[in-house]
Amino acid sequence: MHDLITIHPDIVSGTPVFKGTRVPIKSLFDYLATGQSLETYLEDFPNVSKEQALKVVDLSGEVLLKLCDSLSYESIIG
């Protein structure tokens, strides 16, 4: 994760950003959530590489799956 994301109080007030940029990670998910394509995101944020974006999406999926695994079925449904 440290090769993908930087969190530092002097960079965008500690907001997680793509390493080597000042582009918040959240911006990628905001784009995707509104139906915009990864290609559009990469055009709008040329400092973020396609490899970086795809790795962050993969990492978020892994984290979500681990979270789900740690929760019991009962706690998820109510």
PDB file of N, CA, C and O in Angstrom:
ATOM      1  N   MET A   1       0.825  -1.192   0.000  1.00  0.00           N
ATOM      2  CA  MET A   1       0.000   0.000   0.000  1.00  0.00           C
ATOM      3  C   MET A   1       0.870   1.256   0.000  1.00  0.00           C
ATOM      4  O   MET A   1       0.498   2.264  -0.601  1.00  0.00           O
ATOM      5  N   HIS A   2       2.016   1.207   0.664  1.00  0.00           N
ATOM      6  CA  HIS A   2       2.873   2.392   0.747  1.00  0.00           C
ATOM      7  C   HIS A   2       3.434   2.808  -0.603  1.00  0.00           C
ATOM      8  O   HIS A   2       3.853   3.953  -0.773  1.00  0.00           O
ATOM      9  N   ASP A   3       3.449   1.894  -1.565  1.00  0.00           N
ATOM     10  CA  ASP A   3       3.932   2.265  -2.894  1.00  0.00           C
ATOM     11  C   ASP A   3       2.827   2.875  -3.746  1.00  0.00           C
ATOM     12  O   ASP A   3       3.082   3.330  -4.861  1.00  0.00           O
ATOM     13  N   LEU A   4       1.596   2.889  -3.226  1.00  0.00           N
ATOM     14  CA  LEU A   4       0.450   3.427  -3.963  1.00  0.00           C
ATOM     15  C   LEU A   4      -0.094   4.724  -3.385  1.00  0.00           C
ATOM     16  O   LEU A   4      -0.518   5.617  -4.117  1.00  0.00           O
ATOM     17  N   ILE A   5      -0.074   4.812  -2.062  1.00  0.00           N
ATOM     18  CA  ILE A   5      -0.791   5.881  -1.374  1.00  0.00           C
ATOM     19  C   ILE A   5       0.146   6.609  -0.417  1.00  0.00           C
ATOM     20  O   ILE A   5       0.954   5.991   0.276  1.00  0.00           O
ATOM     21  N   THR A   6       0.021   7.932  -0.391  1.00  0.00           N
ATOM     22  CA  THR A   6       0.755   8.747   0.574  1.00  0.00           C
ATOM     23  C   THR A   6      -0.247   9.436   1.485  1.00  0.00           C
ATOM     24  O   THR A   6      -1.240  10.003   1.030  1.00  0.00           O
ATOM     25  N   ILE A   7       0.035   9.375   2.784  1.00  0.00           N
ATOM     26  CA  ILE A   7      -0.752  10.117   3.768  1.00  0.00           C
ATOM     27  C   ILE A   7       0.256  10.900   4.603  1.00  0.00           C
ATOM     28  O   ILE A   7       1.033  10.322   5.364  1.00  0.00           O
ATOM     29  N   HIS A   8       0.231  12.207   4.451  1.00  0.00           N
ATOM     30  CA  HIS A   8       1.183  13.062   5.164  1.00  0.00           C
ATOM     31  C   HIS A   8       0.486  14.375   5.497  1.00  0.00           C
ATOM     32  O   HIS A   8      -0.200  14.943   4.647  1.00  0.00           O
ATOM     33  N   PRO A   9       0.653  14.861   6.720  1.00  0.00           N
ATOM     34  CA  PRO A   9      -0.061  16.087   7.111  1.00  0.00           C
ATOM     35  C   PRO A   9       0.263  17.307   6.256  1.00  0.00           C
ATOM     36  O   PRO A   9      -0.540  18.238   6.184  1.00  0.00           O
ATOM     37  N   ASP A  10       1.415  17.318   5.615  1.00  0.00           N
ATOM     38  CA  ASP A  10       1.796  18.463   4.779  1.00  0.00           C
ATOM     39  C   ASP A  10       1.321  18.340   3.330  1.00  0.00           C
ATOM     40  O   ASP A  10       1.522  19.256   2.533  1.00  0.00           O
ATOM     41  N   ILE A  11       0.696  17.221   2.989  1.00  0.00           N
ATOM     42  CA  ILE A  11       0.205  17.005   1.623  1.00  0.00           C
ATOM     43  C   ILE A  11      -1.314  16.914   1.679  1.00  0.00           C
ATOM     44  O   ILE A  11      -1.866  15.948   2.206  1.00  0.00           O
ATOM     45  N   VAL A  12      -1.977  17.908   1.143  1.00  0.00           N
ATOM     46  CA  VAL A  12      -3.449  18.001   1.113  1.00  0.00           C
ATOM     47  C   VAL A  12      -4.027  17.720   2.509  1.00  0.00           C
ATOM     48  O   VAL A  12      -5.011  16.993   2.651  1.00  0.00           O
ATOM     49  N   SER A  13      -3.404  18.302   3.522  1.00  0.00           N
ATOM     50  CA  SER A  13      -3.866  18.201   4.920  1.00  0.00           C
ATOM     51  C   SER A  13      -4.041  16.764   5.405  1.00  0.00           C
ATOM     52  O   SER A  13      -4.927  16.484   6.213  1.00  0.00           O
ATOM     53  N   GLY A  14      -3.208  15.865   4.921  1.00  0.00           N
ATOM     54  CA  GLY A  14      -3.265  14.481   5.375  1.00  0.00           C
ATOM     55  C   GLY A  14      -4.257  13.608   4.642  1.00  0.00           C
ATOM     56  O   GLY A  14      -4.448  12.448   5.008  1.00  0.00           O
ATOM     57  N   THR A  15      -4.893  14.138   3.615  1.00  0.00           N
ATOM     58  CA  THR A  15      -5.810  13.343   2.798  1.00  0.00           C
ATOM     59  C   THR A  15      -5.011  12.284   2.044  1.00  0.00           C
ATOM     60  O   THR A  15      -3.968  12.606   1.475  1.00  0.00           O
ATOM     61  N   PRO A  16      -5.467  11.030   2.023  1.00  0.00           N
ATOM     62  CA  PRO A  16      -4.755  10.013   1.245  1.00  0.00           C
ATOM     63  C   PRO A  16      -4.723  10.391  -0.240  1.00  0.00           C
ATOM     64  O   PRO A  16      -5.760  10.657  -0.847  1.00  0.00           O
ATOM     65  N   VAL A  17      -3.520  10.408  -0.812  1.00  0.00           N
ATOM     66  CA  VAL A  17      -3.335  10.771  -2.222  1.00  0.00           C
ATOM     67  C   VAL A  17      -2.553   9.679  -2.934  1.00  0.00           C
ATOM     68  O   VAL A  17      -1.884   8.862  -2.301  1.00  0.00           O
ATOM     69  N   PHE A  18      -2.646   9.679  -4.258  1.00  0.00           N
ATOM     70  CA  PHE A  18      -1.804   8.791  -5.050  1.00  0.00           C
ATOM     71  C   PHE A  18      -0.352   9.198  -4.830  1.00  0.00           C
ATOM     72  O   PHE A  18      -0.016  10.380  -4.903  1.00  0.00           O
ATOM     73  N   LYS A  19       0.497   8.230  -4.566  1.00  0.00           N
ATOM     74  CA  LYS A  19       1.907   8.514  -4.294  1.00  0.00           C
ATOM     75  C   LYS A  19       2.516   9.316  -5.442  1.00  0.00           C
ATOM     76  O   LYS A  19       2.294   9.019  -6.616  1.00  0.00           O
ATOM     77  N   GLY A  20       3.281  10.328  -5.080  1.00  0.00           N
ATOM     78  CA  GLY A  20       3.943  11.172  -6.065  1.00  0.00           C
ATOM     79  C   GLY A  20       3.061  12.251  -6.657  1.00  0.00           C
ATOM     80  O   GLY A  20       3.470  12.963  -7.574  1.00  0.00           O
ATOM     81  N   THR A  21       1.830  12.377  -6.126  1.00  0.00           N
ATOM     82  CA  THR A  21       0.892  13.384  -6.624  1.00  0.00           C
ATOM     83  C   THR A  21       0.240  14.090  -5.441  1.00  0.00           C
ATOM     84  O   THR A  21       0.525  13.790  -4.281  1.00  0.00           O
ATOM     85  N   ARG A  22      -0.625  15.017  -5.757  1.00  0.00           N
ATOM     86  CA  ARG A  22      -1.486  15.642  -4.756  1.00  0.00           C
ATOM     87  C   ARG A  22      -2.949  15.308  -5.077  1.00  0.00           C
ATOM     88  O   ARG A  22      -3.859  16.033  -4.675  1.00  0.00           O
ATOM     89  N   VAL A  23      -3.161  14.224  -5.791  1.00  0.00           N
ATOM     90  CA  VAL A  23      -4.497  13.817  -6.228  1.00  0.00           C
ATOM     91  C   VAL A  23      -5.101  12.872  -5.187  1.00  0.00           C
ATOM     92  O   VAL A  23      -4.580  11.777  -4.973  1.00  0.00           O
ATOM     93  N   PRO A  24      -6.193  13.282  -4.540  1.00  0.00           N
ATOM     94  CA  PRO A  24      -6.815  12.424  -3.532  1.00  0.00           C
ATOM     95  C   PRO A  24      -7.329  11.105  -4.119  1.00  0.00           C
ATOM     96  O   PRO A  24      -7.887  11.070  -5.216  1.00  0.00           O
ATOM     97  N   ILE A  25      -7.128  10.040  -3.371  1.00  0.00           N
ATOM     98  CA  ILE A  25      -7.633   8.720  -3.760  1.00  0.00           C
ATOM     99  C   ILE A  25      -9.148   8.779  -3.942  1.00  0.00           C
ATOM    100  O   ILE A  25      -9.693   8.171  -4.862  1.00  0.00           O
ATOM    101  N   LYS A  26      -9.820   9.513  -3.063  1.00  0.00           N
ATOM    102  CA  LYS A  26     -11.283   9.612  -3.119  1.00  0.00           C
ATOM    103  C   LYS A  26     -11.775  10.116  -4.468  1.00  0.00           C
ATOM    104  O   LYS A  26     -12.872   9.764  -4.900  1.00  0.00           O
ATOM    105  N   SER A  27     -10.980  10.930  -5.128  1.00  0.00           N
ATOM    106  CA  SER A  27     -11.421  11.474  -6.417  1.00  0.00           C
ATOM    107  C   SER A  27     -11.677  10.366  -7.433  1.00  0.00           C
ATOM    108  O   SER A  27     -12.592  10.475  -8.249  1.00  0.00           O
ATOM    109  N   LEU A  28     -10.885   9.309  -7.392  1.00  0.00           N
ATOM    110  CA  LEU A  28     -11.095   8.184  -8.308  1.00  0.00           C
ATOM    111  C   LEU A  28     -12.451   7.542  -8.048  1.00  0.00           C
ATOM    112  O   LEU A  28     -13.208   7.277  -8.982  1.00  0.00           O
ATOM    113  N   PHE A  29     -12.755   7.292  -6.782  1.00  0.00           N
ATOM    114  CA  PHE A  29     -14.024   6.649  -6.448  1.00  0.00           C
ATOM    115  C   PHE A  29     -15.213   7.567  -6.709  1.00  0.00           C
ATOM    116  O   PHE A  29     -16.297   7.095  -7.051  1.00  0.00           O
ATOM    117  N   ASP A  30     -15.021   8.866  -6.551  1.00  0.00           N
ATOM    118  CA  ASP A  30     -16.081   9.821  -6.892  1.00  0.00           C
ATOM    119  C   ASP A  30     -16.405   9.746  -8.383  1.00  0.00           C
ATOM    120  O   ASP A  30     -17.574   9.727  -8.768  1.00  0.00           O
ATOM    121  N   TYR A  31     -15.380   9.704  -9.210  1.00  0.00           N
ATOM    122  CA  TYR A  31     -15.592   9.590 -10.658  1.00  0.00           C
ATOM    123  C   TYR A  31     -16.341   8.307 -10.992  1.00  0.00           C
ATOM    124  O   TYR A  31     -17.344   8.330 -11.705  1.00  0.00           O
ATOM    125  N   LEU A  32     -15.848   7.200 -10.475  1.00  0.00           N
ATOM    126  CA  LEU A  32     -16.454   5.912 -10.803  1.00  0.00           C
ATOM    127  C   LEU A  32     -17.885   5.820 -10.282  1.00  0.00           C
ATOM    128  O   LEU A  32     -18.748   5.239 -10.940  1.00  0.00           O
ATOM    129  N   ALA A  33     -18.141   6.386  -9.110  1.00  0.00           N
ATOM    130  CA  ALA A  33     -19.485   6.346  -8.523  1.00  0.00           C
ATOM    131  C   ALA A  33     -20.499   7.131  -9.339  1.00  0.00           C
ATOM    132  O   ALA A  33     -21.691   6.827  -9.308  1.00  0.00           O
ATOM    133  N   THR A  34     -20.031   8.140 -10.071  1.00  0.00           N
ATOM    134  CA  THR A  34     -20.952   8.933 -10.890  1.00  0.00           C
ATOM    135  C   THR A  34     -21.044   8.408 -12.319  1.00  0.00           C
ATOM    136  O   THR A  34     -21.643   9.044 -13.187  1.00  0.00           O
ATOM    137  N   GLY A  35     -20.444   7.237 -12.556  1.00  0.00           N
ATOM    138  CA  GLY A  35     -20.560   6.605 -13.864  1.00  0.00           C
ATOM    139  C   GLY A  35     -19.521   7.027 -14.881  1.00  0.00           C
ATOM    140  O   GLY A  35     -19.581   6.614 -16.039  1.00  0.00           O
ATOM    141  N   GLN A  36     -18.570   7.843 -14.461  1.00  0.00           N
ATOM    142  CA  GLN A  36     -17.522   8.248 -15.397  1.00  0.00           C
ATOM    143  C   GLN A  36     -16.506   7.115 -15.544  1.00  0.00           C
ATOM    144  O   GLN A  36     -16.303   6.323 -14.624  1.00  0.00           O
ATOM    145  N   SER A  37     -15.892   7.054 -16.679  1.00  0.00           N
ATOM    146  CA  SER A  37     -14.966   5.961 -16.967  1.00  0.00           C
ATOM    147  C   SER A  37     -13.593   6.216 -16.361  1.00  0.00           C
ATOM    148  O   SER A  37     -13.233   7.347 -16.033  1.00  0.00           O
ATOM    149  N   LEU A  38     -12.849   5.141 -16.225  1.00  0.00           N
ATOM    150  CA  LEU A  38     -11.468   5.257 -15.772  1.00  0.00           C
ATOM    151  C   LEU A  38     -10.666   6.092 -16.758  1.00  0.00           C
ATOM    152  O   LEU A  38      -9.804   6.870 -16.351  1.00  0.00           O
ATOM    153  N   GLU A  39     -10.937   5.941 -18.033  1.00  0.00           N
ATOM    154  CA  GLU A  39     -10.221   6.712 -19.052  1.00  0.00           C
ATOM    155  C   GLU A  39     -10.440   8.213 -18.875  1.00  0.00           C
ATOM    156  O   GLU A  39      -9.506   9.005 -19.002  1.00  0.00           O
ATOM    157  N   THR A  40     -11.684   8.594 -18.581  1.00  0.00           N
ATOM    158  CA  THR A  40     -11.987  10.006 -18.340  1.00  0.00           C
ATOM    159  C   THR A  40     -11.222  10.510 -17.123  1.00  0.00           C
ATOM    160  O   THR A  40     -10.656  11.604 -17.140  1.00  0.00           O
ATOM    161  N   TYR A  41     -11.210   9.708 -16.076  1.00  0.00           N
ATOM    162  CA  TYR A  41     -10.472  10.085 -14.866  1.00  0.00           C
ATOM    163  C   TYR A  41      -9.000  10.307 -15.185  1.00  0.00           C
ATOM    164  O   TYR A  41      -8.415  11.309 -14.774  1.00  0.00           O
ATOM    165  N   LEU A  42      -8.406   9.378 -15.912  1.00  0.00           N
ATOM    166  CA  LEU A  42      -6.983   9.477 -16.234  1.00  0.00           C
ATOM    167  C   LEU A  42      -6.687  10.679 -17.130  1.00  0.00           C
ATOM    168  O   LEU A  42      -5.616  11.276 -17.031  1.00  0.00           O
ATOM    169  N   GLU A  43      -7.627  11.033 -17.998  1.00  0.00           N
ATOM    170  CA  GLU A  43      -7.461  12.238 -18.820  1.00  0.00           C
ATOM    171  C   GLU A  43      -7.502  13.495 -17.950  1.00  0.00           C
ATOM    172  O   GLU A  43      -6.743  14.439 -18.170  1.00  0.00           O
ATOM    173  N   ASP A  44      -8.396  13.494 -16.963  1.00  0.00           N
ATOM    174  CA  ASP A  44      -8.546  14.660 -16.091  1.00  0.00           C
ATOM    175  C   ASP A  44      -7.437  14.762 -15.038  1.00  0.00           C
ATOM    176  O   ASP A  44      -7.150  15.848 -14.534  1.00  0.00           O
ATOM    177  N   PHE A  45      -6.822  13.630 -14.715  1.00  0.00           N
ATOM    178  CA  PHE A  45      -5.739  13.593 -13.724  1.00  0.00           C
ATOM    179  C   PHE A  45      -4.526  12.886 -14.326  1.00  0.00           C
ATOM    180  O   PHE A  45      -4.233  11.745 -13.967  1.00  0.00           O
ATOM    181  N   PRO A  46      -3.826  13.550 -15.230  1.00  0.00           N
ATOM    182  CA  PRO A  46      -2.718  12.907 -15.947  1.00  0.00           C
ATOM    183  C   PRO A  46      -1.534  12.519 -15.057  1.00  0.00           C
ATOM    184  O   PRO A  46      -0.673  11.749 -15.482  1.00  0.00           O
ATOM    185  N   ASN A  47      -1.481  13.039 -13.835  1.00  0.00           N
ATOM    186  CA  ASN A  47      -0.401  12.651 -12.923  1.00  0.00           C
ATOM    187  C   ASN A  47      -0.612  11.273 -12.308  1.00  0.00           C
ATOM    188  O   ASN A  47       0.298  10.717 -11.693  1.00  0.00           O
ATOM    189  N   VAL A  48      -1.816  10.724 -12.473  1.00  0.00           N
ATOM    190  CA  VAL A  48      -2.125   9.385 -11.974  1.00  0.00           C
ATOM    191  C   VAL A  48      -2.005   8.410 -13.136  1.00  0.00           C
ATOM    192  O   VAL A  48      -2.621   8.611 -14.183  1.00  0.00           O
ATOM    193  N   SER A  49      -1.223   7.365 -12.959  1.00  0.00           N
ATOM    194  CA  SER A  49      -1.070   6.374 -14.028  1.00  0.00           C
ATOM    195  C   SER A  49      -2.217   5.365 -13.970  1.00  0.00           C
ATOM    196  O   SER A  49      -2.853   5.176 -12.933  1.00  0.00           O
ATOM    197  N   LYS A  50      -2.458   4.734 -15.097  1.00  0.00           N
ATOM    198  CA  LYS A  50      -3.494   3.704 -15.149  1.00  0.00           C
ATOM    199  C   LYS A  50      -3.160   2.583 -14.173  1.00  0.00           C
ATOM    200  O   LYS A  50      -4.046   2.051 -13.503  1.00  0.00           O
ATOM    201  N   GLU A  51      -1.890   2.227 -14.095  1.00  0.00           N
ATOM    202  CA  GLU A  51      -1.456   1.173 -13.173  1.00  0.00           C
ATOM    203  C   GLU A  51      -1.775   1.551 -11.721  1.00  0.00           C
ATOM    204  O   GLU A  51      -2.267   0.721 -10.957  1.00  0.00           O
ATOM    205  N   GLN A  52      -1.496   2.797 -11.346  1.00  0.00           N
ATOM    206  CA  GLN A  52      -1.807   3.250  -9.984  1.00  0.00           C
ATOM    207  C   GLN A  52      -3.305   3.137  -9.707  1.00  0.00           C
ATOM    208  O   GLN A  52      -3.714   2.609  -8.673  1.00  0.00           O
ATOM    209  N   ALA A  53      -4.109   3.631 -10.629  1.00  0.00           N
ATOM    210  CA  ALA A  53      -5.562   3.629 -10.431  1.00  0.00           C
ATOM    211  C   ALA A  53      -6.093   2.208 -10.302  1.00  0.00           C
ATOM    212  O   ALA A  53      -6.900   1.926  -9.416  1.00  0.00           O
ATOM    213  N   LEU A  54      -5.653   1.318 -11.173  1.00  0.00           N
ATOM    214  CA  LEU A  54      -6.131  -0.062 -11.121  1.00  0.00           C
ATOM    215  C   LEU A  54      -5.689  -0.764  -9.845  1.00  0.00           C
ATOM    216  O   LEU A  54      -6.450  -1.541  -9.268  1.00  0.00           O
ATOM    217  N   LYS A  55      -4.471  -0.497  -9.403  1.00  0.00           N
ATOM    218  CA  LYS A  55      -3.997  -1.111  -8.160  1.00  0.00           C
ATOM    219  C   LYS A  55      -4.797  -0.622  -6.956  1.00  0.00           C
ATOM    220  O   LYS A  55      -5.083  -1.401  -6.046  1.00  0.00           O
ATOM    221  N   VAL A  56      -5.158   0.652  -6.943  1.00  0.00           N
ATOM    222  CA  VAL A  56      -5.960   1.184  -5.838  1.00  0.00           C
ATOM    223  C   VAL A  56      -7.356   0.562  -5.848  1.00  0.00           C
ATOM    224  O   VAL A  56      -7.889   0.232  -4.789  1.00  0.00           O
ATOM    225  N   VAL A  57      -7.945   0.400  -7.014  1.00  0.00           N
ATOM    226  CA  VAL A  57      -9.259  -0.250  -7.101  1.00  0.00           C
ATOM    227  C   VAL A  57      -9.150  -1.694  -6.612  1.00  0.00           C
ATOM    228  O   VAL A  57     -10.000  -2.153  -5.849  1.00  0.00           O
ATOM    229  N   ASP A  58      -8.118  -2.408  -7.042  1.00  0.00           N
ATOM    230  CA  ASP A  58      -7.917  -3.787  -6.584  1.00  0.00           C
ATOM    231  C   ASP A  58      -7.734  -3.847  -5.072  1.00  0.00           C
ATOM    232  O   ASP A  58      -8.320  -4.697  -4.401  1.00  0.00           O
ATOM    233  N   LEU A  59      -6.925  -2.948  -4.546  1.00  0.00           N
ATOM    234  CA  LEU A  59      -6.676  -2.909  -3.108  1.00  0.00           C
ATOM    235  C   LEU A  59      -7.964  -2.642  -2.339  1.00  0.00           C
ATOM    236  O   LEU A  59      -8.208  -3.260  -1.303  1.00  0.00           O
ATOM    237  N   SER A  60      -8.779  -1.736  -2.835  1.00  0.00           N
ATOM    238  CA  SER A  60     -10.034  -1.427  -2.140  1.00  0.00           C
ATOM    239  C   SER A  60     -10.954  -2.645  -2.136  1.00  0.00           C
ATOM    240  O   SER A  60     -11.654  -2.894  -1.155  1.00  0.00           O
ATOM    241  N   GLY A  61     -10.952  -3.395  -3.220  1.00  0.00           N
ATOM    242  CA  GLY A  61     -11.743  -4.624  -3.266  1.00  0.00           C
ATOM    243  C   GLY A  61     -11.253  -5.644  -2.258  1.00  0.00           C
ATOM    244  O   GLY A  61     -12.057  -6.288  -1.583  1.00  0.00           O
ATOM    245  N   GLU A  62      -9.942  -5.796  -2.150  1.00  0.00           N
ATOM    246  CA  GLU A  62      -9.367  -6.725  -1.175  1.00  0.00           C
ATOM    247  C   GLU A  62      -9.732  -6.320   0.248  1.00  0.00           C
ATOM    248  O   GLU A  62     -10.091  -7.167   1.067  1.00  0.00           O
ATOM    249  N   VAL A  63      -9.639  -5.034   0.538  1.00  0.00           N
ATOM    250  CA  VAL A  63      -9.967  -4.537   1.879  1.00  0.00           C
ATOM    251  C   VAL A  63     -11.440  -4.784   2.185  1.00  0.00           C
ATOM    252  O   VAL A  63     -11.778  -5.208   3.291  1.00  0.00           O
ATOM    253  N   LEU A  64     -12.312  -4.526   1.230  1.00  0.00           N
ATOM    254  CA  LEU A  64     -13.740  -4.747   1.429  1.00  0.00           C
ATOM    255  C   LEU A  64     -14.031  -6.219   1.680  1.00  0.00           C
ATOM    256  O   LEU A  64     -14.816  -6.551   2.568  1.00  0.00           O
ATOM    257  N   LEU A  65     -13.408  -7.105   0.909  1.00  0.00           N
ATOM    258  CA  LEU A  65     -13.625  -8.535   1.108  1.00  0.00           C
ATOM    259  C   LEU A  65     -13.128  -8.993   2.474  1.00  0.00           C
ATOM    260  O   LEU A  65     -13.778  -9.814   3.121  1.00  0.00           O
ATOM    261  N   LYS A  66     -11.996  -8.478   2.917  1.00  0.00           N
ATOM    262  CA  LYS A  66     -11.494  -8.823   4.254  1.00  0.00           C
ATOM    263  C   LYS A  66     -12.444  -8.326   5.334  1.00  0.00           C
ATOM    264  O   LYS A  66     -12.681  -9.015   6.326  1.00  0.00           O
ATOM    265  N   LEU A  67     -12.983  -7.137   5.140  1.00  0.00           N
ATOM    266  CA  LEU A  67     -13.946  -6.601   6.097  1.00  0.00           C
ATOM    267  C   LEU A  67     -15.181  -7.488   6.164  1.00  0.00           C
ATOM    268  O   LEU A  67     -15.667  -7.807   7.249  1.00  0.00           O
ATOM    269  N   CYS A  68     -15.680  -7.881   5.011  1.00  0.00           N
ATOM    270  CA  CYS A  68     -16.859  -8.747   4.968  1.00  0.00           C
ATOM    271  C   CYS A  68     -16.574 -10.090   5.626  1.00  0.00           C
ATOM    272  O   CYS A  68     -17.425 -10.631   6.331  1.00  0.00           O
ATOM    273  N   ASP A  69     -15.382 -10.628   5.398  1.00  0.00           N
ATOM    274  CA  ASP A  69     -15.005 -11.897   6.015  1.00  0.00           C
ATOM    275  C   ASP A  69     -14.958 -11.782   7.532  1.00  0.00           C
ATOM    276  O   ASP A  69     -15.235 -12.752   8.238  1.00  0.00           O
ATOM    277  N   SER A  70     -14.613 -10.611   8.033  1.00  0.00           N
ATOM    278  CA  SER A  70     -14.492 -10.432   9.479  1.00  0.00           C
ATOM    279  C   SER A  70     -15.844 -10.230  10.157  1.00  0.00           C
ATOM    280  O   SER A  70     -15.949 -10.332  11.379  1.00  0.00           O
ATOM    281  N   LEU A  71     -16.856  -9.948   9.384  1.00  0.00           N
ATOM    282  CA  LEU A  71     -18.193  -9.755   9.931  1.00  0.00           C
ATOM    283  C   LEU A  71     -18.988 -11.046   9.801  1.00  0.00           C
ATOM    284  O   LEU A  71     -18.819 -11.792   8.837  1.00  0.00           O
ATOM    285  N   SER A  72     -19.828 -11.298  10.745  1.00  0.00           N
ATOM    286  CA  SER A  72     -20.681 -12.475  10.626  1.00  0.00           C
ATOM    287  C   SER A  72     -21.873 -12.141   9.735  1.00  0.00           C
ATOM    288  O   SER A  72     -22.240 -10.975   9.589  1.00  0.00           O
ATOM    289  N   TYR A  73     -22.465 -13.153   9.150  1.00  0.00           N
ATOM    290  CA  TYR A  73     -23.640 -12.968   8.303  1.00  0.00           C
ATOM    291  C   TYR A  73     -24.743 -12.263   9.082  1.00  0.00           C
ATOM    292  O   TYR A  73     -25.429 -11.398   8.535  1.00  0.00           O
ATOM    293  N   GLU A  74     -24.921 -12.616  10.336  1.00  0.00           N
ATOM    294  CA  GLU A  74     -25.973 -12.009  11.149  1.00  0.00           C
ATOM    295  C   GLU A  74     -25.763 -10.510  11.327  1.00  0.00           C
ATOM    296  O   GLU A  74     -26.725  -9.743  11.294  1.00  0.00           O
ATOM    297  N   SER A  75     -24.526 -10.089  11.515  1.00  0.00           N
ATOM    298  CA  SER A  75     -24.293  -8.664  11.738  1.00  0.00           C
ATOM    299  C   SER A  75     -24.504  -7.850  10.472  1.00  0.00           C
ATOM    300  O   SER A  75     -24.794  -6.656  10.542  1.00  0.00           O
ATOM    301  N   ILE A  76     -24.362  -8.481   9.325  1.00  0.00           N
ATOM    302  CA  ILE A  76     -24.564  -7.774   8.062  1.00  0.00           C
ATOM    303  C   ILE A  76     -26.049  -7.539   7.795  1.00  0.00           C
ATOM    304  O   ILE A  76     -26.438  -6.463   7.340  1.00  0.00           O
ATOM    305  N   ILE A  77     -26.879  -8.548   8.081  1.00  0.00           N
ATOM    306  CA  ILE A  77     -28.295  -8.419   7.742  1.00  0.00           C
ATOM    307  C   ILE A  77     -29.127  -7.807   8.864  1.00  0.00           C
ATOM    308  O   ILE A  77     -30.324  -7.586   8.680  1.00  0.00           O
ATOM    309  N   GLY A  78     -28.551  -7.539   9.973  1.00  0.00           N
ATOM    310  CA  GLY A  78     -29.323  -6.824  10.956  1.00  0.00           C
ATOM    311  C   GLY A  78     -29.199  -7.352  12.311  1.00  0.00           C
ATOM    312  O   GLY A  78     -29.812  -6.824  13.239  1.00  0.00           O
TER     313      GLY A  78
END
